Amino acid sequence: MDDKLRELVAGRGKKGTDRSRHIESLVELRQLAAEAGLGEALDCKILFAIVAAIFDYNPNIATSMKADMWEKYVLLVTYHVNFAVRCYASAAYVVSIYLCVCVCQVCEFCQNE
């Protein structure tokens, strides 16, 4: 599963890559990983790849992102924040989350990590 994720991420941004199909493939991979019960760590990794693919979907910064893509993006980021809160809460830490930078940059940095 991890190899397939690496293969899909490697195809990101290459010439001739169908961006909408790329997002669909990542979503399908996430569903397969969930059905196989591979855990939340892999799920988060796939979600970061989906977020990056959503931003690749609209290559022109001057135009707005389509509403359906924006809704997907907001849903995915909400899931990530809830996951982080759950992880810290389960470890008995009291954590305040402050997003001081652009959410897009946070997702890109996490994708690189």
C-alpha positions in Angstrom: 0.0 0.0 0.0 2.9 2.3 0.9 4.5 1.6 -2.5 1.4 2.5 -4.3 1.1 5.8 -2.4 4.7 6.6 -3.3 4.0 5.8 -6.9 1.0 8.1 -7.0 2.8 10.9 -5.2 5.7 10.6 -7.6 3.3 11.2 -10.5 2.1 14.4 -9.0 2.7 17.4 -11.3 4.1 15.4 -14.2 3.2 16.4 -17.7 0.2 14.4 -18.9 -1.1 13.5 -15.5 -4.9 13.9 -15.3 -5.3 15.9 -12.1 -8.9 14.9 -11.3 -8.0 11.2 -11.9 -5.0 11.6 -9.6 -7.3 12.8 -6.8 -9.8 10.0 -7.4 -6.9 7.5 -7.3 -5.8 8.8 -4.0 -9.3 8.7 -2.6 -9.7 5.1 -3.8 -6.4 4.2 -2.1 -7.6 5.7 1.1 -10.8 3.6 0.9 -8.8 0.5 0.3 -6.5 1.3 3.2 -9.5 1.8 5.5 -11.1 -1.4 4.4 -7.8 -3.3 5.1 -7.6 -1.7 8.5 -4.1 -0.3 8.0 -4.4 2.4 10.6 -4.7 6.1 11.0 -1.1 6.9 10.3 -1.3 5.7 6.7 -4.7 7.4 6.4 -3.1 10.7 7.4 -0.3 10.2 4.9 -2.8 9.6 2.1 -4.9 12.6 3.2 -1.8 14.9 3.0 -1.2 13.6 -0.5 -4.9 14.3 -1.4 -4.6 17.9 -0.1 -1.5 18.4 -2.2 -3.2 17.0 -5.2 -6.2 19.3 -4.7 -3.9 22.3 -4.8 -2.3 20.9 -8.0 -5.8 20.7 -9.5 -5.9 24.4 -10.1 -2.5 25.4 -11.5 -3.5 29.1 -12.0 -3.1 31.0 -8.7 -5.0 34.0 -10.1 -8.3 32.0 -10.3 -10.4 30.7 -7.5 -10.5 27.0 -6.6 -13.7 25.3 -7.6 -16.3 25.0 -4.8 -16.3 21.2 -4.7 -12.6 21.1 -4.4 -12.6 23.7 -1.7 -15.2 21.7 0.3 -13.0 18.6 0.0 -10.0 20.6 1.2 -11.8 22.0 4.2 -13.1 18.5 5.1 -9.6 17.0 4.9 -8.0 19.8 7.0 -10.7 19.5 9.6 -10.0 15.8 9.8 -6.3 16.4 10.3 -6.9 18.9 13.1 -9.3 16.6 14.8 -6.8 13.7 14.5 -4.1 15.8 16.0 -6.3 16.8 18.9 -7.3 13.2 19.4 -3.7 12.0 19.5 -2.7 14.6 22.0 -5.8 14.1 24.1 -5.2 10.3 24.3 -1.6 11.0 25.5 -3.0 13.0 28.4 -1.5 16.3 27.2 -3.4 19.5 27.3 -2.6 21.2 24.0 -3.7 24.4 22.4 -3.4 24.5 18.7 -2.6 27.8 17.1 -2.4 28.0 13.3 -0.1 30.9 12.8 0.8 30.2 9.2 -1.2 29.5 6.1 -2.9 26.1 6.3 -1.7 25.3 2.8 1.9 25.7 4.0 1.2 23.4 7.0 -0.1 20.7 4.7 2.9 21.1 2.3 5.4 20.9 5.2 3.7 17.8 6.6 3.7 16.2 3.2 7.5 16.7 3.0 8.0 15.2 6.5 
